[in-house]
Amino acid sequence: MNFFRSAYVSLLSGYLRKYRKSMFLLAFLFLSNIVLQIANPLLLRTFIDGAQSKAPLSFLLEIVLFFMIATITAQAIGVCEAYVSNDIAWKATNTLREDVTLHCLYLDMPFHHVHTPGEMVERIDGDIGLLNDFFSRFVLTLATNFFFLIGTLIVLWVIDWRIGFALSLYSLLTLGLIIFLRRFGKTPWNATRQSSADMIGFLEERLAATEDIRALAATSYLLSRLQPLLRKRLTTERRATTTTMTLFGITTIVFSGATALALGLSGSFFREGVLSLGTVYVIFNYALQLSQPLNQVSNNMNYFQKASASIQRLQDLLSIEPAMKNGLGMELAAPEAEAFSVDFEHVSFGYTEQEPILHDITFSVKSRQLLGIVGRTGSGKTTLSRLLFRLYDPQQGTVRLSGKDIRTQRLMSVRSNIGLVTQEVQLFDTTLRNNVTLFDPTIADTTIIDAFQELGIDRWYQRLPQGLDTPLTAGGSMLSAGEAQLITLARLFLKRPRLIIMDEATSRIDPATEEMLEQAMNRLFQNCTGIIIAHRLSTIQRVHTLLMLENGRIVEQGLRTDLLQNPDSRFSHLLRTGQMEVLA
């Protein structure tokens, strides 16, 4: 019960608070429904006693009419209840989805390396989807039937205190039994949710690599890995369902005792002449209705048990604190301000402390200068860019932007002022307009077209049949690698970053497209600082200074022209031996 009070009440109050008006309407609807459900048996008692005492036919017809109106009204209110409760549930759980998604986006990269995207989708959509059932079904059922139970017992106490006392005591014991049995269903459903997340995570990763799997003829291996996950899902689901149905069977047997108790007591009092026939019917009817709220709570216990597991998993997820803390310093200047200068001061870093990647890295890039970084695969080039974005923090040393330690600045302020272009471009299944603006509706079409013209890629845009409304597929299968990069450059131009990082962006592009990209990059780099992780010689011809990495250490740095003219430099040696094309 402590968990119920802390977790469920906190969740309900937090996400339902903004829908107070709808909640008041829902409360009015279900209280009205309860009153009608309690009143209907009393109308039938009046009808039975009236018929037995040979009351006028007109009086009996009035009772029938009132009964029909009450029944139809109760059904209409029930429909309205379902609509309002589902509306509140969807709005509340969608808000929760947004919060959990935002929380996951701010979690550190090591977390995402351990937890697959498929598992996160199951957490955000699957677990929260179960909470929608919890809000719209179980909570409504619990609240409605609780008040219905109280109202029915009050009427029974008014009819005869002995019957009211007996059925109140029986209901209290039955409710206690349900609460006691509930604990046995939580653990199996928790295991079911986890097995579902494991299976979806596995499928998401493998389906994303379907081309490689088929090319390597690894489909049989994939299926052999999938079978244990499916078997685990089946086992856990069967165990949870069996547990729930067993608990349901126990409570059903207990519920039948309330009807037997009511029949025994009311029959005895009728024979003594204490109760009328109509009153006996009312007691019998209320006894059945007493089992109804308890039965419905029991029947919906699977929603409760699933929600228990989902809430626990969501709380575990939300309790994870990112190691990357948001800085408390002042916001960095607006994008149109002076371009960043970059300083790495004795930076050492490793994705694990046992395996360092960078060793005592120190270099500087002045504002509006271009730095080229070269080195073989695994030398730490991309890791430098990740530190600049604060995807990770160095174990030792300091990274500064315009003289400010980036750990003291707000994450969004840092990342909104830095642009990144990689060889892998993320495109979305939507129009060219949305892909360029990243779904920002405030950017006008004329601004986008002006950006194409300034970047010198308007000729490419003019060849598109539907212009900005041209549909693109996720992953950019309709575009060449070069065309996808043009979209990335347009994004950066609209963003106006103060630092641009090119991480081997032209490594997979043909020379003709690369020429177009070079022109666009010349325009981009006019007003900002640039770091170019080089793969081709042509890519670093524009840089001012050059830095060469090897095994996470700087082995050479200086002005590009000086290194080029120095026959003893490593850079000059690479160019003479033709190795520059294979560095990355």
Secondary structure, DSSP 8 states (H G I E B T S, - for coil): -HHIIIIIHHHHHHHHGGGHHHHHHHHHHHHHHHHHHHHHHHHHHHHHHHHHTT--HHHHHHHHHHHHHHHHHHHHHHHHHHHHHHHHHHHHHHHHHHHHHHHHHHS-HHHHHHS-HHHHHIIIIIIHHHHHHIIIIIIHHHHHHHHHHHHHHHHHHHH-HHHHHHHHHHHHHHHHHHHHHHHHHHHHHHHHHHHHHHHHHHHHHHHHTHHHHHHTT-HHHHHHHHHHHHHHHHHHHHHHHHHHHHHHHHHHHHHHHHHHHHHHHHHHHHHTTSS-HHHHHHHHHHHHHHHHHHHHHHHTHHHHHHHHHHHHHHHHHHT---SS----S-----TTS----EEEEEEEE-SBTTB-SEEEEEEEE-TT-EEEEEE-TTSSHHHHHHHHTTSS--SEEEEEETTEEGGGS-HHHHHHTEEEEESS----SSBHHHHHHTS-TTS-HHHHHHHHHHHT-HHHHHTSTTGGG-B--TT-TTS-HHHHHHHHHHHHHHH--SEEEEESTTTT--HHHHHHHHHHHHHHTTSSEEEEE-SSGGGGTT-SEEEEEETTEEEEEEEHHHHHH-TTSHHHHHHHHT-GGG--
